[in-house]
Amino acid sequence: MHIGVIGATGGIGSRVVTEALGRGHHVTAFTRDATRISEDRENVVWKSIDVLDAASVTAAIPGLDVLISGFQPGNAARDFMDTVERSIADPTVYATAAKALIKALESHPRTRLIVIGGAGSLELEPGVVAADSDELLHETLDQLGLPRGYAAAVRGHRDALNVLRLSNRLWTYFSPAGDIAPGERTGRFRIGGDQLVLDADGRSRISMEDAAVALVDEVELPRFVQRRFTIGY
């Protein structure tokens, strides 16, 4: 398959590129400035893209079977706190990106879209969503070591999901576990829908490597078209 990856230099995006190439797929890796990339792996081409501009995304789609967007303001893999600060400063950027992606798909209705979003809109238990409660959201952010101001960005991710939910395009939204970080590729995790997947200690966690496994699994065998899914150990 031919897979496009927006945010291909990011923490999850870079691992999706590696996972997809390892399975024999062709990848177009998108970043803000592809001229800075030096690449010698086979079956990958780097191109520049502005994910906030529907015309830029539209020009990138031809030839792709699936487009995965790991868009974040800034580059969290290089400077995590810069991305946090940018997200707090303009939490509407996630919905803006979602609208541009959906607009671009209007002329390519058979291309599937997978958006990597946030965990804050997942249910902690039936009917209870952290993003709906300042108290719950602040508690979660405190546990993750994130500033409480990031609550605006969490809700920005939720707004992006709602943009997709209003669309009839072939979208999928991926909410990773609440605690996601570089780690081991195990290929062993549990899959959920709209509720957090918790381990035996009550933690929601996953490695970026296993998130990439789940994403490429969804590329190869779509199970969540026009739906959200999550994973966790």
C-alpha positions in Angstrom: 0.0 0.0 0.0 1.0 3.6 -0.4 0.8 5.5 3.0 1.2 9.2 3.6 2.4 10.3 7.0 2.0 13.9 8.1 4.3 14.7 11.0 6.8 12.1 9.9 9.6 13.6 12.0 7.5 13.4 15.2 7.6 10.9 18.0 4.7 8.7 16.7 4.9 9.7 13.0 8.6 8.7 12.7 7.8 5.3 14.2 4.8 4.9 11.8 7.1 5.4 8.9 9.6 2.8 10.2 6.8 0.3 11.0 5.2 0.8 7.5 8.5 0.4 5.7 9.2 -2.7 7.7 6.0 -4.3 6.5 6.8 -3.6 2.8 4.6 -0.5 2.3 5.6 2.6 0.3 5.6 5.8 2.3 5.3 9.5 1.5 6.6 11.2 4.6 5.3 14.8 5.0 6.9 17.5 7.1 6.9 21.3 7.1 10.2 21.6 5.3 11.4 18.4 3.5 14.6 20.1 2.3 16.0 19.5 5.8 15.6 15.8 5.6 18.4 13.4 4.6 16.9 10.0 3.8 18.5 6.8 2.4 15.9 4.2 3.1 14.1 2.5 0.2 10.4 3.1 -0.5 10.1 6.4 1.3 9.9 9.9 -0.3 9.9 13.1 1.7 7.7 16.1 0.8 6.7 19.4 2.3 3.1 20.1 3.4 1.1 22.7 5.2 -1.6 20.7 7.0 -3.5 23.8 7.8 -4.0 24.6 4.1 -6.5 22.4 2.4 -5.0 23.1 -1.0 -1.6 21.9 0.2 -3.1 18.7 1.5 -5.2 18.1 -1.6 -2.0 18.3 -3.7 -0.4 15.7 -1.5 -3.2 13.1 -1.6 -3.0 11.6 -5.2 -1.6 8.1 -5.2 -2.2 7.5 -1.5 -4.3 4.7 -0.2 -4.2 6.0 3.4 -3.2 9.4 4.9 -2.1 9.4 8.5 -1.9 12.7 10.3 0.2 13.0 13.4 0.1 16.8 13.2 1.3 18.8 16.2 2.2 22.5 16.4 6.0 22.5 16.6 7.9 19.3 16.8 7.2 17.5 20.1 10.0 14.9 19.4 12.6 17.7 19.4 11.1 20.1 21.9 8.1 18.8 23.8 7.4 21.9 25.9 7.5 24.1 22.9 4.6 22.0 21.4 2.8 22.2 24.7 3.1 26.0 24.8 2.0 26.3 21.2 -1.0 24.1 21.8 -2.0 26.2 24.8 -1.6 29.4 22.8 -3.8 28.3 20.0 -5.9 25.2 20.9 -8.1 25.7 17.8 -5.2 24.6 15.5 -6.3 20.9 15.8 -9.8 21.6 14.5 -8.4 23.8 11.8 -6.1 20.9 10.7 -9.1 18.5 10.8 -11.2 20.8 8.6 -8.4 21.1 6.0 -7.9 17.4 5.9 -11.6 16.7 5.4 -11.8 19.4 2.8 -8.9 17.9 0.9 -10.6 14.5 0.9 -13.7 15.9 -0.9 -11.9 15.4 -4.2 -10.4 12.0 -3.2 -13.3 10.2 -1.4 -11.6 6.8 -1.6 -8.6 7.8 0.3 -8.7 6.9 4.0 -7.7 9.3 6.7 -6.4 8.4 10.1 -5.9 11.2 12.6 -3.7 10.8 15.7 -5.4 12.8 18.4 -5.5 12.9 22.2 -6.7 10.8 25.0 -8.6 13.4 27.0 -11.9 12.9 25.2 -12.0 9.2 26.1 -14.4 8.0 28.8 -12.8 7.2 32.2 -15.9 5.2 32.8 -19.3 5.1 31.0 -20.4 8.7 30.5 -17.5 10.3 32.4 -15.0 12.2 30.2 -12.0 14.1 31.6 -12.3 16.8 29.0 -15.8 17.6 30.3 -14.6 18.4 33.8 -12.0 20.9 34.9 -11.4 18.9 38.1 -10.9 15.5 36.3 -8.8 17.1 33.6 -6.5 19.0 36.0 -6.0 15.8 38.0 -5.0 13.9 34.9 -2.7 16.7 33.7 -1.1 16.8 37.2 -0.4 13.1 37.0 1.2 13.4 33.6 3.3 16.4 34.7 1.6 18.8 32.2 0.6 22.4 33.0 -3.1 22.8 33.7 -3.3 25.3 30.9 -2.9 22.4 28.6 -6.6 21.6 29.3 -7.4 24.0 26.4 -5.3 21.8 24.0 -7.1 18.7 25.3 -10.4 20.2 24.4 -8.9 21.3 21.1 -8.2 17.7 20.2 -11.8 16.9 21.2 -13.0 19.6 18.8 -11.0 18.0 16.0 -12.7 14.7 16.7 -16.1 16.4 16.5 -15.1 17.9 13.1 -14.4 14.4 11.8 -17.7 13.0 13.3 -19.6 15.5 11.2 -18.0 14.2 8.0 -19.0 11.4 5.7 -15.4 10.8 4.6 -13.5 7.6 5.4 -11.9 8.9 8.6 -10.6 7.1 11.7 -9.5 8.8 14.9 -6.8 7.3 17.1 -6.6 8.2 20.7 -3.5 6.8 22.2 -3.2 5.9 25.9 -3.0 8.7 28.4 0.7 8.0 29.0 2.6 7.5 25.7 6.3 7.6 25.4 9.2 6.0 23.5 9.7 2.4 24.5 9.6 -1.2 23.4 7.8 -2.6 20.3 6.0 -5.6 21.8 3.1 -5.9 19.4 1.0 -6.9 22.4 -1.7 -4.5 23.6 -5.5 -4.3 24.0 -7.8 -2.3 21.7 -10.7 -0.2 22.9 -13.2 2.2 21.5 -14.3 5.3 23.4 -13.1 4.3 26.9 -9.5 4.3 28.3 -7.8 1.0 28.3 -6.2 0.5 31.7 -3.6 -2.0 32.8 -3.7 -4.1 36.0 -2.4 -1.1 38.0 -5.1 1.2 36.6 -2.8 3.0 34.3 -3.4 4.0 30.7 -0.1 3.6 28.9 1.5 2.6 25.6 4.8 2.9 23.9 5.1 5.0 20.7 6.4 1.9 19.0 3.3 -0.1 19.8 1.1 2.9 18.8 2.8 2.7 15.4 2.0 -1.1 15.2 -1.7 -0.4 16.0 -1.9 2.4 13.3 -0.3 0.3 10.6 -2.6 -2.6 11.6 -5.5 -0.3 11.0 -4.1 0.7 7.6 -3.9 -2.9 6.6 -7.1 -4.2 8.1 -9.5 -1.3 8.7 -11.8 -1.9 11.7 -12.6 1.6 12.8 -13.8 3.6 9.7 -15.8 6.6 10.8 -15.0 5.6 14.4 -12.4 6.3 17.1 -10.2 3.7 18.7 -7.6 3.5 21.4 -5.1 1.1 22.8 -3.3 0.3 26.0 -1.5 -2.4 27.9 
